[in-house]
């Protein structure tokens, strides 16, 4: 072997070995300054984004957040067309309508729509949740009029063709199968069903079922679109490089403007949450290596005076890495890679949920620790240090909510959907600053009742039930196998 083949590599290897040996030499003097990390920089207040509202004559609300750092604008149409607006017995209709919107407009079929969006460098983003449907896109300011015209065409004048129905149905049914194969998504869906009731608008399957989709017709989609996709009670969120005058002029020239006649969608009446079943609910997933362990409790709506105190309590319980539940299940016991809790905010009743994926063989002790932490939140309310840390994390979460234009559009849309004021984030920071451990404790005592929680397990029944010591008997009291 000659040096020629490795002539460029050998000097580098020698240099690396020499450098390594020098660094590892204990005789070299240490730099003491390396032992002390630099202090943190000065504390900077979290931004309070400015949002301007412009009401058009047809009742459409424009919510504008100016950001002039890039010549780019994100637009979201937010409509009262979520799961809670579905007629009884039409599970999945809200999501199916959103799916059909993307199949073309009165002037363009799906391929032409996709080509025109691609030409503008825009991508259509359509989602639906419990309280709203959102259809949006982002575009360079130079192509914004054309992009906005396409978005308006999709929302106001969709084709909803009979020929597109079967393809949309197959896509949504495929998504249902995919969702049912994800234990974490199953946990969230079933938690909603037990927290609100399986026939409650917030508890029905968000995409419907294979059977419910088979029954939906084009007439159902057309009727739902006609009833729910109306300007009064809807909003157009604009985030980016334009001012109020530009925003109004652009929207008025599109199909979102005066050509969209002033009409309002019927009011949505969301009933109270159903009484929870309590106890333990098991969803069998044969041969699963892990168990999803979760809990569900009803809680107050986002406009309730105690809501922010409960958000802080939730941060202490399980919404951050240093929260009690994660430190217990992950750090102290090693049962999971991560455990968390969250408050699902709804315009009507909301839910307080939590969950973790644990090894099947530690399902029973994990369940015990979960219950312990729920009870402990009442018996040992958050300390001053816990409240201070959670307060800081929540205040700075506002920055993350507005990190990108897409994030900001989502956050502003949430304010509109939940009926919160546009200066909510300023009020949020002030309310957090005023919270003390005593106020958080009072909110917990009033609204958090762990003895009423429903526990949910998603995993292998054969592995779980023996560990839970569930005993089956017949009506005569004899133990069943």
C-alpha positions in Angstrom: 0.0 0.0 0.0 1.5 3.3 -1.0 1.1 6.7 0.6 -0.1 8.1 -2.6 -3.6 6.8 -2.3 -3.9 8.3 1.2 -1.7 11.3 0.8 -4.5 13.7 1.5 -5.9 11.8 4.5 -2.8 10.9 6.5 -1.8 14.5 7.5 -5.3 15.1 8.6 -5.3 12.0 10.8 -2.0 13.0 12.3 -3.3 16.5 13.1 -6.5 15.1 14.7 -4.5 12.6 16.9 -2.1 15.3 17.9 -5.0 17.7 18.8 -6.8 15.0 20.8 -3.7 14.1 22.7 -3.0 17.7 23.6 -6.6 18.2 24.8 -6.4 15.1 26.9 -3.0 16.0 28.5 -3.7 16.4 32.2 -0.6 18.5 32.6 -2.1 21.4 30.6 -3.4 24.2 32.9 -7.2 24.4 33.1 -9.1 27.6 32.3 -11.1 28.3 35.4 -13.5 30.6 33.6 -14.9 27.5 31.8 -16.3 26.2 35.1 -18.8 29.0 35.4 -21.5 29.3 32.7 -22.3 32.8 31.5 -25.3 34.4 33.3 -28.6 34.8 31.5 -29.3 38.0 29.6 -31.7 40.6 30.8 -35.4 39.5 31.0 -37.4 40.8 28.1 -41.2 41.0 28.3 -43.2 38.7 26.1 -44.7 40.5 23.1 -48.3 41.4 23.1 -49.3 41.1 19.4 -51.5 43.9 18.0 -54.6 42.6 16.1 -56.9 44.9 14.3 -60.5 44.1 13.4 -62.2 45.4 10.3 -65.9 44.6 9.8 -67.1 44.4 6.2 -70.6 45.4 5.2 -71.5 41.7 4.6 -70.7 40.8 8.2 -67.3 39.2 7.5 -64.7 40.2 10.1 -61.1 40.8 9.0 -58.5 40.2 11.7 -55.2 41.7 10.7 -51.8 41.2 12.3 -49.2 43.3 10.5 -45.7 41.8 10.1 -43.5 43.6 7.6 -40.3 41.5 8.0 -41.1 39.4 4.9 -43.1 40.2 1.7 -45.5 37.3 2.6 -49.0 37.0 3.8 -50.9 34.1 5.4 -54.7 34.1 5.1 -57.1 31.8 7.0 -60.9 31.8 6.5 -62.4 30.7 9.8 -66.1 29.5 9.7 -68.6 28.2 12.3 -68.6 24.8 10.6 -66.9 22.4 13.0 -68.1 19.1 14.4 -70.5 20.9 16.8 -72.4 22.3 13.8 -73.2 18.9 12.3 -76.8 17.8 12.2 -77.7 14.8 14.4 -76.8 11.5 12.7 -74.4 13.1 10.2 -71.1 12.2 11.9 -68.1 13.3 9.8 -70.1 15.8 7.7 -68.0 18.8 8.7 -64.7 17.1 7.8 -66.2 15.6 4.6 -67.3 19.1 3.5 -63.8 20.4 4.0 -62.5 17.5 2.0 -64.9 18.3 -0.8 -63.8 21.9 -0.9 -60.4 20.8 -2.1 -61.9 18.9 -5.0 -62.4 22.0 -7.2 -64.5 25.1 -7.6 -67.2 26.2 -10.0 -64.6 27.3 -12.4 -61.7 24.9 -11.8 -61.5 21.1 -11.3 -59.1 19.6 -8.8 -56.2 19.4 -11.2 -56.6 23.0 -12.5 -56.9 24.3 -8.9 -53.7 22.5 -7.9 -51.9 23.8 -11.0 -53.0 27.4 -10.3 -52.0 27.2 -6.7 -48.6 25.8 -7.6 -48.1 28.5 -10.2 -48.5 31.1 -7.4 -46.3 29.1 -5.0 -49.3 28.6 -2.7 -50.6 25.6 -0.8 -54.2 25.2 0.4 -54.5 24.2 4.0 -57.9 23.0 5.2 -58.8 21.6 8.6 -61.8 21.2 10.9 -62.1 20.9 14.7 -64.8 20.9 17.3 -65.9 24.5 16.7 -64.7 25.7 13.3 -63.5 24.9 9.8 -60.4 26.7 8.6 -59.3 27.1 5.0 -56.2 29.0 4.3 -53.0 29.6 2.3 -49.9 31.7 2.2 -48.6 33.7 -0.7 -46.0 36.3 -1.6 -47.4 39.8 -1.5 -46.8 40.2 -5.2 -49.2 37.3 -6.0 -51.6 38.0 -3.1 -54.6 39.2 -5.2 -54.5 36.1 -7.3 -54.0 33.8 -4.3 -56.8 35.5 -2.3 -59.1 35.1 -5.3 -58.4 31.4 -5.4 -59.1 31.0 -1.7 -62.3 32.9 -2.0 -63.4 30.7 -4.9 -62.7 27.5 -2.8 -64.7 28.8 0.2 -67.6 30.6 -1.4 -68.0 28.8 -4.8 -66.9 25.2 -4.4 -68.0 22.8 -7.1 -69.1 19.9 -4.7 -69.5 17.7 -7.8 -71.2 14.3 -7.5 -68.2 12.8 -9.3 -65.8 13.9 -6.6 -67.8 12.4 -3.8 -66.4 8.9 -3.9 -62.8 10.0 -4.1 -63.3 12.3 -1.1 -65.1 9.5 0.8 -62.2 7.1 0.2 -59.7 9.6 1.3 -61.5 10.3 4.6 -62.2 6.6 5.3 -58.5 6.0 4.8 -57.7 8.7 7.3 -60.2 7.1 9.7 -58.3 3.8 9.4 -55.0 5.5 9.9 -56.3 7.4 13.0 -57.6 4.2 14.5 -54.2 2.6 14.1 -52.5 5.3 16.2 -52.9 4.6 19.9 -52.2 8.2 20.9 -55.0 9.4 18.6 -57.3 6.7 19.9 -56.6 7.9 23.4 -57.5 11.5 22.6 -60.7 10.5 20.7 -61.9 8.2 23.4 -61.0 10.7 26.2 -63.3 13.2 24.4 -66.1 10.7 24.2 -66.0 9.9 27.9 -65.5 13.5 29.0 -68.4 14.9 27.0 -70.5 11.9 26.1 -70.2 9.7 23.0 -73.2 11.5 21.3 -72.2 15.0 22.4 -71.0 17.2 19.6 -67.5 17.3 21.2 -67.5 13.6 21.8 -68.4 12.1 18.4 -65.6 10.8 16.2 -64.1 13.8 14.5 -63.9 12.2 11.1 -67.1 10.1 11.5 -67.0 6.4 10.9 -66.8 4.3 7.8 -70.5 3.5 8.1 -71.6 7.2 8.7 -69.6 8.3 5.7 -71.3 5.8 3.5 -74.6 7.4 4.3 -73.5 11.0 3.5 -74.7 12.3 0.1 -73.9 15.3 -2.1 -77.2 16.9 -0.9 -75.9 16.7 2.7 -72.6 18.4 1.8 -74.4 21.1 -0.3 -76.9 21.8 2.5 -74.1 22.0 5.2 -72.0 24.3 3.1 -75.0 26.6 2.3 -76.0 26.8 6.0 -72.5 27.2 7.6 -70.2 28.9 5.1 -71.7 32.4 5.4 -69.9 35.7 6.0 -71.7 36.9 9.1 -70.2 35.1 12.0 -67.1 34.2 10.0 -63.6 35.7 10.0 -60.7 36.2 7.6 -57.4 36.2 9.4 -54.6 38.0 7.6 -51.0 37.9 9.0 -48.1 39.5 7.1 -47.0 42.4 4.9 -50.1 44.5 4.4 -51.9 47.3 6.2 -55.6 47.8 7.0 -56.3 49.8 3.9 -54.6 47.2 1.7 -56.4 44.3 3.4 -59.8 45.8 3.1 -59.3 46.7 -0.6 -58.0 43.3 -1.5 -60.8 41.4 0.2 -63.5 43.7 -1.2 -62.3 42.9 -4.7 -62.5 39.1 -4.1 -65.5 36.8 -3.8 -65.2 37.4 0.0 -66.4 40.9 -0.6 -69.7 42.5 -1.5 -70.6 39.7 -3.9 -70.9 37.4 -0.9 -74.3 38.5 0.4 -74.8 39.3 4.1 -76.2 36.1 5.7 -75.5 34.4 9.1 -75.2 30.8 9.9 -77.7 29.4 12.5 -76.5 29.6 16.1 -74.8 26.5 17.5 -76.2 25.3 20.7 -73.7 23.1 22.5 -75.3 21.2 25.4 -73.5 20.6 28.7 -71.1 17.7 29.0 -72.7 14.4 29.9 -72.0 12.9 33.3 -68.8 10.9 33.1 -68.9 7.1 33.5 -66.0 7.2 36.0 -64.0 4.1 36.8 -61.7 2.5 34.2 -62.4 2.3 30.5 -60.4 -0.2 28.4 -59.8 -0.1 24.6 -58.3 -3.5 23.6 -55.3 -3.5 21.2 -54.2 -7.1 21.1 -50.4 -7.7 21.3 -49.6 -4.0 21.9 -46.2 -3.5 23.5 -47.4 -0.3 25.2 -50.4 0.9 27.1 -51.8 4.4 26.7 -52.8 5.5 30.1 -55.0 8.6 30.4 -57.7 10.4 32.4 -60.6 12.7 31.5 -62.3 15.4 33.6 -64.7 18.2 32.5 -63.5 21.7 33.2 -64.6 25.3 32.6 -64.8 27.2 29.3 -62.0 29.6 28.2 -64.0 32.6 29.1 -64.5 31.5 32.8 -62.7 33.7 35.4 -60.9 30.7 36.8 -59.7 29.4 33.4 -56.2 30.9 33.5 -55.6 29.7 37.1 -56.5 26.2 35.9 -54.1 26.5 33.0 -51.4 27.3 35.5 -52.4 24.4 37.6 -52.3 22.2 34.5 -48.7 23.4 33.8 -47.7 22.3 37.2 -49.4 18.9 36.9 -48.3 17.8 33.4 -47.9 20.4 30.7 -44.1 20.9 30.9 -41.1 18.6 31.1 -40.6 19.6 34.8 -44.2 19.0 35.8 -45.2 16.6 38.5 -46.6 13.8 36.3 -43.6 13.7 33.9 -41.1 13.8 36.8 -42.9 10.9 38.4 -43.6 8.5 35.5 -40.5 9.3 33.4 -37.8 10.5 35.7 -38.5 8.7 39.0 -39.8 5.4 37.6 -38.8 5.2 34.0 -42.2 4.0 32.9 -42.5 6.2 29.9 -40.5 8.6 27.6 -42.9 11.4 28.5 -46.2 12.1 30.2 -48.4 15.1 29.8 -51.7 16.8 30.5 -53.7 19.4 28.6 -56.9 21.4 28.7 -58.8 21.1 25.4 -60.4 24.5 25.0 -63.8 24.6 23.5 -66.3 27.4 23.0 -68.7 25.4 25.1 -67.6 22.9 27.9 -63.9 22.1 27.9 -62.0 19.0 29.0 -59.0 18.4 31.2 -57.0 15.4 29.9 -53.8 13.6 30.4 -51.9 10.6 29.1 -48.7 8.7 28.7 -47.5 5.6 26.7 -46.1 3.1 29.2 -44.7 -0.4 28.9 -47.5 -3.0 29.1 -45.9 -4.7 32.1 -46.0 -1.5 34.2 -49.6 -0.5 33.4 -50.8 -1.2 36.9 -48.1 0.8 38.8 -48.3 3.6 36.2 -52.0 3.8 36.8 -51.4 4.0 40.5 -48.9 6.9 40.1 -51.3 8.8 37.8 -54.0 8.6 40.4 -51.6 9.6 43.1 -50.6 12.8 41.1 -54.3 13.7 40.5 -55.0 13.4 44.2 -51.8 15.2 45.1 -52.7 18.3 43.1 -55.6 18.8 45.5 -53.8 17.7 48.7 -50.5 19.5 47.9 -51.4 22.5 45.7 -48.6 24.1 43.6 -45.9 25.8 45.6 -44.6 29.3 45.1 -41.7 28.0 43.1 -43.9 25.8 40.9 -46.3 28.7 40.3 -43.4 31.0 39.4 -41.9 28.5 36.9 -45.3 27.7 35.4 -46.2 31.4 35.1 -42.9 32.1 33.3 -43.4 29.2 30.9 -47.0 30.2 30.1 -46.1 33.9 29.5 -43.3 32.9 27.2 -45.6 30.5 25.3 -47.2 33.5 23.8 -44.0 34.1 21.9 -44.1 30.6 20.5 -47.7 31.0 19.5 -46.7 33.9 17.2 -43.3 32.6 16.1 -44.3 32.1 12.5 -47.1 33.7 10.4 -48.9 30.4 10.2 -48.7 30.0 14.0 -50.0 33.6 14.4 -52.9 33.0 12.1 -53.9 29.9 14.1 -53.7 31.7 17.4 -55.7 34.6 16.2 -58.3 32.3 14.7 -58.5 30.5 18.1 -59.4 33.8 19.8 -62.2 34.4 17.3 -63.6 30.8 17.6 -63.5 30.8 21.4 -65.1 34.3 21.7 -62.0 35.8 23.5 -61.1 39.5 23.1 -58.4 40.4 20.6 -56.2 41.8 23.4 -56.5 38.5 25.2 -52.7 37.9 25.2 -52.1 41.2 27.0 -54.8 40.3 29.6 -53.4 36.8 29.8 -50.0 38.0 30.9 -51.5 40.4 33.4 -53.8 37.7 34.9 -50.9 35.3 35.2 -48.8 38.0 37.0 -51.6 38.5 39.5 -52.0 34.8 40.3 -50.7 33.5 43.7 -50.5 29.9 45.0 -53.6 30.7 47.1 -55.7 31.7 44.1 -54.5 28.7 42.1 -55.4 26.5 45.1 -58.9 27.9 45.3 -59.5 27.2 41.6 -58.2 23.6 42.0 -60.5 23.1 45.0 -63.5 24.4 43.1 -63.1 22.8 39.7 -60.7 19.8 39.9 -62.3 16.6 41.4 -60.0 13.7 40.7 -62.4 11.2 42.3 -64.8 11.9 39.3 -62.1 11.2 36.7 -62.5 8.5 34.1 -59.4 6.5 33.6 -58.7 5.2 30.1 -56.4 2.4 29.1 -55.6 1.7 25.4 -53.6 -1.6 25.2 -53.5 -5.3 25.3 -56.5 -6.5 27.4 -54.9 -9.9 28.1 -51.8 -8.2 29.5 -53.6 -5.4 31.3 -56.5 -7.1 33.0 -54.5 -9.6 35.2 -52.3 -6.7 36.4 -55.4 -4.7 37.3 -56.8 -7.7 39.2 -60.2 -7.3 37.5 -62.3 -10.3 38.5 -65.2 -11.5 36.4 -68.1 -13.3 38.0 -71.4 -14.6 36.8 -74.8 -13.6 38.2 -74.6 -16.3 40.9 -71.3 -14.9 42.1 -69.1 -17.6 40.6 -65.7 -16.5 39.4 -65.4 -16.7 35.6 -62.2 -17.6 33.8 
